[in-house]
Amino acid sequence: MAEAHQAVAFQFTITPEGIDLQLSYQALNQIYLSGVRSWKKRVSRMRNRVIKGVYPASPSSWLFVVIAILVTMYMRSDPSMGLIAKIQQHLPLHVSLSAQGQNIVSALVFSTLLWLSLILALRLCLKLLLSYHQWMFEKHGQVSNTTKVWVTLVRLLSSRKPLLYSYQTSLPHLPVPAIRDTLDRYLESVRPLLTDPEFKRMTELANEFESSLGNRLQRYLKLKALWATNYVSDWWEEYIYLRGRSPIMVNSNYYGMDFLYVTPTPVQAARAGNTITALLLYRRKLNREELNPSRVPGTVIPLCAAQCERMFNTTRTPGADTDVLQHWQDSEFVAVYHNGRYFRLWVYRAGRLLSPREIEYQIQRILDDPSPPQAGEDKLGALTAGDRTPWSQIRKQYFSSGGNKRSLDAIERAAFFVTLDNEEQGMRGEDPAGNLDRYAKSLLHGKCYDRWFDKSFSIVIYKNGKNGLNAEHSWADAPTVAHLWEFTLATDAFHLGYTEDGHCKGEIDRSLPHPQRLTWDIPTEVCTHVSSSLALAQALADDVDCHVFPFREFGKGRIKKLRISPDAFIQIGLQLAYYRDRGGFSLTYEASMTRLFREGRTETVRSCSNESCAFVKALEGGEAEDHCRRLFRLASERHQNLYRMAMTGAGIDRHLFCLYVVSKYLGVDSPFLKEVLSEPWRLSTSQTPVQQMELFDLKNNPDFISLGGGFGPVADDGYGVSYIIVGEDMINFHVSSKYSCSETQHVSEEMLCGGGGSNNFSFISDALPLKLFDY
């Protein structure tokens, strides 16, 4: 095989005449160019470390300080107030240098120390400024003078163009709330869900916890907050994600969809070529830190970028008790699955990234490959869809050496995973709504064996050119993956583009070696475990009901004219929908980010509030429109305040979670914490933010609308609701539930339509005329 020979740099044989050495100059050249690329990346990393290490100053500012000090010394003035002379006395080279040389060296040392001190002072000032969050609670159009001065100072200190990670060391640490404040907020959040006797009992439990155990746990938590960068994130990653022993498919992983109306090309290999190229271009920008830091929309306030570090070349490795996230610095290939076979596809050659057309050419080779799967290979991915402990045992016993280890390494060390699916998906045919639902289910779990759910993310390319992704949750939250996916879709459609016949652009080097088939030796015992994992995963997948619902009656533009937060509007609509569906209220989870703080991840907004429940009851009770309107505004303002508090570190659930972890470390039990953390989230919601609208010109390209993504239900008897606000006139919803629960089995009919014909998300226009909100 030609590619096998090219992979060997030299061969030698020993003969009676001596040693016969044969060099493959092509292979040596490939090794040399690959090494050059690696060293370029190292130099780039070192350069970026220096640039972000001195931010908000610049490396060139050191020269300015040195010149300023030398000029003042030349003018016979001592800006150091005697420190330069002290440094000169302690120079180890004072014997070999002249007096003038000693002066210059001492001045350089002093200038460097002064420069570093100024950098630390600037960074401390920026950190203090970024710790100010009162601006979030000020009403629109009523900005205080303090906030105006604060904005000016932040702009001044961050005026130099930052790299992706430039702000990391300037971000404040997540504060630990006062335990009394957290308990009061918790009791207020559960008040509409409990009867008077139940609330009295819960209040007594909370008070007993504070007086007996709470303050002791709080002291340990504050100690951790002083020591750790973030007192929540490491425990959240470990105990919520990595220690889970149940399947991560459906229960943890989530999905992202393609454009709603448009498929840029119907050619599967071409779509794969552009998608893979776009992802690798994003990785290049990520490695070079050329991506702009994410910011709070409409402001200059930066968000933590730590989650981007493990986006590529990352795999969740199963363990007996806890999984481990493994990340590699670089990977020059992707893993591809097609028709039950695994391939390693090299995407770099001679140190350069293959063109989209070349990647399409290689993908087409895989699609045209007629070879059958090896024994036990086709459903091997089911191991990543089942329980974690059996998978860790199988991996350790059968995949820790030999050919199986090499093939598994090729998947786990790949930049990401690609599935070439033989199905067609998207909003198409005679049943577009039903096909959207099947599209969602396909991305969420597929056939349970044709995805590698342990990879940080997997790309799915369908036969008709549609694409999508499935993302593992432990390494990052949905906004980070959404940022990647926005870039990928925009780059694919608007920058890389396609030829008239639907193929990728660019030239082909037809001497490219064939994609490498991964080889396996799968014994019967492994096949048995694969079948067991597949049966478990298939039962879980069959139980999930998904409904994707593009809402077109109105969108953000019309809602904002009412001077109401679109997110609050939707969350109150969900409360009404749930009430009409189930006849009551439920503990509601809305994911909010805490990335205003270093290594921040998420906090819970308990959006079922006293105010939202009062509005829903009034509306359903047929009370006067003026009264309902007033209650709605109160509910909206309350929701916005809850969201702001969660973003600024004054949430409820992460604090209580960490107190619970401390109690477990200390070996003490708390009835209050145990009950709080066992409460089911029957309505789990999340908004997918649109972060890079500049990439999409929806005015000139209105059909390029993103569908967003979704996730499985958190509770067996509950709903998972994800939504994305697209442009001014559309909101896309993704709702999931389980067939096995009789109360949620008709997710599309009951949750979205309330059993009737009207849609609950248009409840304001149906029940309260929009003109009532126009003051």
N, C-alpha and C positions, 0 to 999 in steps of 0.2 A: 504494500500500500504506500502510495507516494507520500501521504501526510505523515505516516509513521517514520519514514526515512528522513523527512525534513525535520522531524523533531529531535533527531540525534545530531549533535554538533560534531562529533568525531567517532570513528571506529578504528579499532586496531586488531590485527591478528598476528600471532607469533608463528613464524615459519622457520624451517632449517636455515634459511638465508638471513634471518633476523626478524625485526618487527616491521610489519607493514602498516603504517599510519595513514588513514584517509580522513581528511578534514572536509566538513560540509561548510563551505564559506557562506552559503545562504543562511544556514542555521546560526552560525557565529554572528552574522550580521544582524539577524533577528534578536539574538541575545544582547548584542551591543546596543541596538536602538531601544530595546525594552529597558535596559539599564539606564540609558540617557533619560528616558521619560521618567523613570523612578527618581533619578537624582534631581531632575527639574522640579518634580513635585516636592522633594525634600527642601530644596532651596526656597521654593515658593512658600512652604509652611514656615520656614525660619523667618523669611521676610515678613510674613503676615503676623507672626508672633511679636516681632519687634514693633510693627505699626500699631497693632491693637494693644500691646503692652504699655505704650506711652499715651494712648488716647485718654483724654481729649486733646492732648498736645500732639505734635508731630515730631518725627526723628530729626528733621532739619532745625527744629527749635533749639536743639542742643548747640548747634553751631552759633546761633544767635546769642545764646547766653554766654558762650565762650568768648565771642568777639566783644560783647559788652563788658565782660570782666577785664579782658586784656586792654581795652581802650581806657577804661577807668584807671587801671594800673599804670598805663603809659602816661596818663595825666597826673601821676603821682598822688593818686587817691586810693585808699584801701577799702573797697566795698565789703571786704570780709571781716572787718573790725578785728584784725589780728589772726584770723583763722588760717590764712594762707601761710603766714610765718610759722604757725604751729605745725601745719602739715609739712612744711619744708624741713623742720627739725627732725621729723620722724620718717623722712624718705629713706628707703633702703639704699638708694643709689646716690646719696648726697656726696660721696667721696669721688665718684667717677664723673659727675656732672659739674659744669661751671656754675657760677652763681646765677647767671642769667638763665641757664638751662633749668636749674632747680626752681627758679621763680616761675618759669613757664609751666613746668610739670605740676608744680603746686597749684598754679592757677587753673590748670586743666582739671585736676582732681577736685578742687573746690567748686568749679563751674559744673562739673558732672553731678556732684552731691547736691548743689543748689537746684539744678535742673530736675533731678529725681524728686527732691522735696516739693518743688512746684507742681510736678505731675501728681504726686500723692495728694497735695492740697486741692488741685483742680478736680481730681477724681472724688475726693471726699465731698467737695462742694456739689458735684453733680449727683452723688449718691444721696445727699441730704435733699436736694431739689426733687429727685425722683421719689423720695419718700413722702412728699406732699400729695395728698389725694383729695383734699377738700374741693378741688375744682370739679370733681365728678358729681358732687352733690348740689352744685349751684344751678339754678334754673337757667334755661336757655335765654340769652339776651340780658341776663342780670349778673354779669361777671364782676367780682369784687376787685378792688385795686390790688389787693394782695396777690390774687391770681394773675392779674395783668403783669405785675412785676415778675412773678414766678415764670410766666411764659417767656418773657423777654430774656431772663437769665438762662433758662433751659436752651433757648434758641442760640444764645451767645456761646454757651459752653459746648454745644453740639453742632456748631456751624461747619466744622471740618467734616468732609464726607467720610462716614464710618464704614468699616468692613462689617461683615455679618455678625461677628462676635465681639465687636469693639465695646459694646455697652455692658458685657457680661459682668465685669468686676465692679461696675458702677451701679448695678441694680441693687436695691435694698433687699434685706433678708425678710422672709415672711414672718410677721409678728405673731406671738402667741396671745390670743385674746384672754381677757380676764374670765375666769371660770364662771363667775356670777352672770356676766353678760351673755355667755354662751348658753347657760341654763335658761335664762329669761327668754332668749330668742327661740330656744327649742320649745319651751312651753307655749309660747305664742304661736308657733308653727303647727302644733298638734291640737290646739284648742278647737278648731272647727271640725276635727275628726273624732273627738271624744265626747261622751256624755258627761254630765256634771260629776257623777261619782267617779268615772274613769279619770277625768282631769284632776280631781282632788287627789286621787291615789297617785297619779304620776307626779303631781307637785310635791307630795310628801316624799316620794322616792328621790326626786331631784334634790330636795333640801337635805335629806339624809345623806345623799352622796357627797354633797358639798361639805357638810360638817364633819363627816367621818373619814372619807378616803380621797375626795376630790382634790383638796389642797396639797396633799402629799404627792399625788400623781402629777399635779401641776408643777411642783418644784422640779421633779425629774425632767419634765418636758421642757421647762425653761432652761435647764442645764443643757439639754440636747440642742436647743435653739441657739445657745451661745457658741456651741462647738461645731454644729453642722451647718452647711450652706443653706439647707432647707429642712425644717423639722418634720415635714410631711412626706416629701417625694420618694425617698428611699424606702420607707415602710409601705407607702402606697403601692409602689411598683412590686415589692416583694410579696406582701400579704394579700393584696387584691388581685394581682395578676399571676406572678410567677409561682406562688404556692398553691394555686388552684389545681386540683387533680382531675377535674371533669374536662370534657372536650372543650377546646378553645374555638372550634368551628361553631358558629351560631351564637354560643354563649359569650364570646369575647371578641372575635374578629368582626370586622365591619366591611362594607363595600362602597365603591364609588362608581358612578355610571358615566356613559358617553353622552354626547349631545342628544337632545330629545328628538329634534326633527331632522338632523343632518347626519349622514354617514359620509365622510370625506372621500372614501373610495370603497368599492365593493370587493376589491382584491385583498384577500386575507393576508398574503405575504407582504404586500405593500403597506398595509396598515400596521403590520408588525414592525416593518422596517422603520417607518417614521416614528412610531411610538417608542421603540427601543432607543432610537437616536435621540429623541427629545428628552427621554429620561436620563441618558448619559450626558447630554449637554447640561442638564440641570445639575447632575453630579459634579461636572467640571466646574460650574459656577460655585457650587457648594464648597468644593475643595479649595478653590481659590478665594473663597469668601467674597465673591463678587455680587452675591445677592444682597439687596437692600434689607436691613433689619426690619422685621415686622413692627408695626406701630399701632397704637390705639387709633381706630379710623378717625380721620379728620384732625389729628393732633400730631405733635412731634414726639410723643411719649413712646419710648421703645419697649418692646416686649422681649422676654427671654427667648433666646434661640438655641438653648441647650438640647432640645429634642431633635434638632436637625443632625446632630453628630452621629447618630446611629441609624440614619435613614437607609443607607446602602450597605452592602456587604455584611449584613447582619442576620443572624438566625437565633431563634429561641430553641435552646437545646434541652430536651427533657431530662429530669432527674427523679430520683426515688421520692424525695420529699419536696424539693423545689426545683424549678427550672432555672436555667442560666442564659442570659443574653450574651451571645458571642459576636464580637465585631472585629472585622479585619480592616486594616488601613486602605487596602486597594484590592481590586479584582478586575481582571481583564476579560472576563467572560460572563455569560448569563447561562442559566440552566433552562432547558426547553423540554416541555412534555407534549407528545403528540401520539395519538393512537396507541397508548399503553407503553411508549418507549421514552427513555430519557436521553437527552443530548447535552453536551457541553458546546456552546457556541462562542468562539473567540470573537470579540468585537474590536480588538486592536490588532494591528499588523504593522510591524516595523516601527512601533512607537506612535502610530497615528490611529485615530478612531476611524473605523470603516464608514464609508458613505452610506446614506439611507438605501441607495440602490444596491450596494453590496450586501447589506444586511438582508434586504428583501431577497436577493439571490440565494443567500445561505438558508434563509427560512424556507424558500421554495424547494431547495434540495431536501430539507427535512420532510416537507409535505409530500414530495414525490418518492421518498424512500419507501420501498415496498417491504422491507424486512419486518418480520413479525416480532412481537414482544418476546423476551426471554421468559422462561418459566418463573412465574411469581412476580414478574416485573410490573405488569399492567396496573395492578391495584395496590402497589406498594405505598402510595401516598395516603392510603386510608389509615396508616399508623399515626399520621399527624392529626387525624380527625377524631381519634378515639381518646380514651382515658390516658392520662399522662404517665402514670406509674408503669403500666405494662409496656408502653412505648420505650420508656427509659431502660427497662430490663432487656427488652429485645435489642435495643441499640447497643447496649453494653456487651451483650453476649454474642451477637452475630454481625455487628457493624463496626467493631473496634479494631479490626486488622484486615489485611489482604485487600482483595479487589473490592469487596463491599465497602470498606472504609474509604478507599480512593474515590469510589463513585458517590458515596454519601458526602464526602468532603467537597466534591465538585458541585453538589447542590447547595450545601450549606455555606460555602465560601463564595458562591456566585454573587454578582452585584444585585440581582433579583431573579425571580422565577417567572417564566413565561409559559402559559398554557395555550396551545393552538387547538381550539375547541371545534369539533365537527358540527356543532349546532348553529342555527341562525337565531339571533335575538334582536330585540328592539321593538319599537312601536310600529307594527307593520301588520299587513294582512287584514282579514275580515274582523278580527277581534283585537284591535290595538290595545285596549285597556288590559285585557287578559294577558296579552303578550308582554306588556310592561311588567306585570306581576311575575310572570315566569322568568323574565330577564333579571329581576331582583333576586329571586330564589337561586337562579343559576350563579350569580356573582357571590351570593352569601355562602353557598355550600357546594354548588356544582353537583357532580355525581359522587361526592364525598371521597373520591380517590384521585381525581384529576387536578387537584390543586396541592400545593405544598404549604399547608397552613402555618408551619413554623417560620417561614421566611418573613422578613420585616414587611414585605408586600409582594404580591404576585399579580402579574398582568394576565388578563384573559383576552385573547383575540379570537373572535368568532368567524365562522365560515363566510358570512355576508359582510365582513369588514367592521362590524361593531366591536367595541372594546370595553374594558372596565377593569377594576382592580379589587383585590381582596387584601386587607391590611391586618396584620397582627397588632394587638392593642398595647402590649406592655411597654414598648419602647417610646411611644408617642401617642398623642391624642389626635382626633380627627382634623382640627385646623391645620396641623403641620402637614398631614398627608394631602389635605385639600389644596394647600398652597402648591405642592408638587404636582398634583393632578391638573390644576388650572394651567400651570406653565406647560405641561405636556400636551393638553388638548389645544391650547392656543398655538404652540410651536408647530405641532403637527399640521393644523389646518391653515394657519396664516403665514408661517415663515418657511417651513420645509416644502409644503405643497406637493402636488402630484402632476404628472403629465396628463395629457388629454385622455389617454387610455387607462388612467387610474394607477399607473406605476410610480414608484419613487423616482426622484430626480437624481442625476449623478452618473458617473461612469462605473464600470465593473472591471475589477481585476479577476479574470477567470482562472488565474492560477491559485486562487484561495484554496486552502485545504478544506476538505469536507468537514462539516460539523461532526464532532466525535461522539459516537454512541457510548453510553455508559454501560459497563458490564456488571452483572450481578451473579451471585451464586446463592440462590434463595432456597434454603432447606424446607422440608415439610413443616417443621415446627413454626417457622416464620409465616408460612402460608396460613396456618391455623390461626395465628394471632392476627394476621391481616384480615381474615374473614370475620373474626370476632369484633375487631375494631370497626370494620365496615358495617356490620349489622347494627352496632350501637349507633354509629354516625348516621346510618340511613334512617333509623327510627327517629332520631332527633331531627333530621332534615325533613322527613315526611310530616312531622308534627307542626312545622312552622308554616304559617300563612302570612304572605306578604301582599301588600297593596300599595302601588305607586299612584299618586293622585295629583296631576297637574291642575292647580286651581287658577282659573283665568278670569274670574269675574272682576276682580280688582287686585291691586298689589300694594307695594310700599308707597307709591306715589299718592294714592287716594287716602291711605291711612295717615300719612304724615300731614296731609292737608287738615286733618282733624286735630293736629298737634298732639298726637298720641304715638308712643313708641310702637313700631311694628312688632317687635318681639313681645311686648306686653299684650298687644292686641291678639296675637296668635295664642299666647299662653292662656289668656282668659277664654278665648274660643275653645281651646282644648278642655278647659274645665267645664264649659257648657256642654261640649260634646260628650264628655265622660258622664256627666250628670244625666243627660238624656239617655245615654246607653245603659247605665247601671243603676240609676235612681239614687245616687249618692255621690260622695266625694271620696278621694283617695289621696294618700301620701304621694306627692308628685315630685319627681326628680328632674330638674333642668340643669344641664352641665354649663358651668361658667368657668372661665379661665382665670388662673392666678399668675399669669406670666408677667404681670407688673413686677413680680419678685423673682429673684434669681432661682433658677431650677423649678419655677412654679409649674404646676400642671392644672388641676381642676378643683373646683369647689361646687357644692350643691346649692342651687337656688330652690328652696321649697316653695314652689309657685302656687300651691293650694293655700291661700291665705284667708284670714277672716273677711277681708274686703272682697276678694273674688267670689267667695261663697255667698256673701250677702247679695252681690250683684246677680249671680245666677239664680238664687232663690226669688229675688224680686222680679226678674225677667220672666221666669217660669210661672210665677204666681200672678202674672198679669197686672202688676202695679203700674202706676202712672209713669209716662215716658220721662218726665222731668226728673223724677226720683231715680229711675233706672240709669238715666244719663249721669246724674251726680255720683251714684254708686260705681258706675263704670270708670269714671275718672279717678275716683278714690282707689279703686282696685288697680288701675294702670299705674298710678303714682306709687302705690305700695310695691308693686312688682318691680318697677324701676329701682326703687330704693333697696329692695332685697338683692337685686342683681349687683348694684354698686357695692353694697356691703360685702358680698361674696368676692368680688374682684379685688377689693382692698384688704382682704385678710380677716374680715369680721364675719366669716361664715359660721356654720354650726357643725356640719358633719365631719370635716377633716379634723377639727379640734377634738371632738368626742372620739373619733376613730383612734387618734394617737394616744389619748388617755387610756383607751381600752388596751392598746398594744403595751403601754407601760404597765398596766395592771397585770397583764399576762406574764411579762418579764419578772415582775415582783412576786408572782404566784398568789395574787389576791383576787377575789371575785367581787364584782359589783353588780347587784341585781338591776340597778338603773342602766348601766352601760350595756349589759347583756340584752336587756329588753329593747333599748334604743337601736342597737345594731342588728337586731333580728327583725325589725319592722320591714315588711315587704314594700317595694316601690312598684305599685301596680300600674303607674303611669310614668314611664321613663322617657324623657324628651331631650332633644338636642338640636340646636340650630347649626347648620353648616355655613360658616361665613364665606362670603365672596370677597376675597382679599386683593385681587389684582384686576380690577375692572378695566384698567388701562390696556390690558391684553385683548379685551373683547370689545369690538365696536358694535354694540347691539343695535345702534341706530341704523347703521348701514348693513349690518348682518343680523337681522332680527331672528333668523332661524337657528343661529348658533347659541342656543340656550342650554345651559348645563342642567342636568337632572339632579345633581347632588348625589347623595348616598344614604344608606340606612344601616340598621343593625337589628339583631334579634331581640325579642322581649326579655326583660330582666326577670320578671316574675312569671311563673307558669300560668297564673290567672290574670295577667296584665297585658299592657300594650307597650311596644317600643315605637316612639314617634320621632322621626327626624324630618327637618324641613329646611329648605333653602329659599331665600328671598332673591329672586332673579329679576334684575332690572326694576322697572317701576310698576309693572302690570302683571306679575306672575309670582306665585308661590308654589313650590313643588313639595309634596308631602310623601313620606315613606312610612307606612304603618305596618307593624308586625304583631302577631299574636300566635297562640297555639290552638290547633284544632282540638286537642285533648281536653281543653276547658270549654264546657258548654256555654259559658257566658261570653266568650270571646271568639267562638269558632267562625262567626260571620263577620270578619273584621271589616270588609269593605262596605257591607250594608249597614252594620250597626254603629261602628265608631264614626265613620265619615258621614253617614246620612241619617243616623239616629233612628233607623227603622222606617223613616218616611221618605218623602221625595226631596225635601229641601236639604241643603248642605249646611252643616253646623258652622263652617268657617265663614259663611256669609251672614252670620246671625245678626250682625249690627245692621246691615242693609235691610234684612228681612224684618227684624223686630223694632229697631230704632232707626228711623230715617236719618241718612247722613246729614241732611240739612240741619238737624237739631244740634249738631256739633259745630256749626259754622257761626261763631260769635261775631 
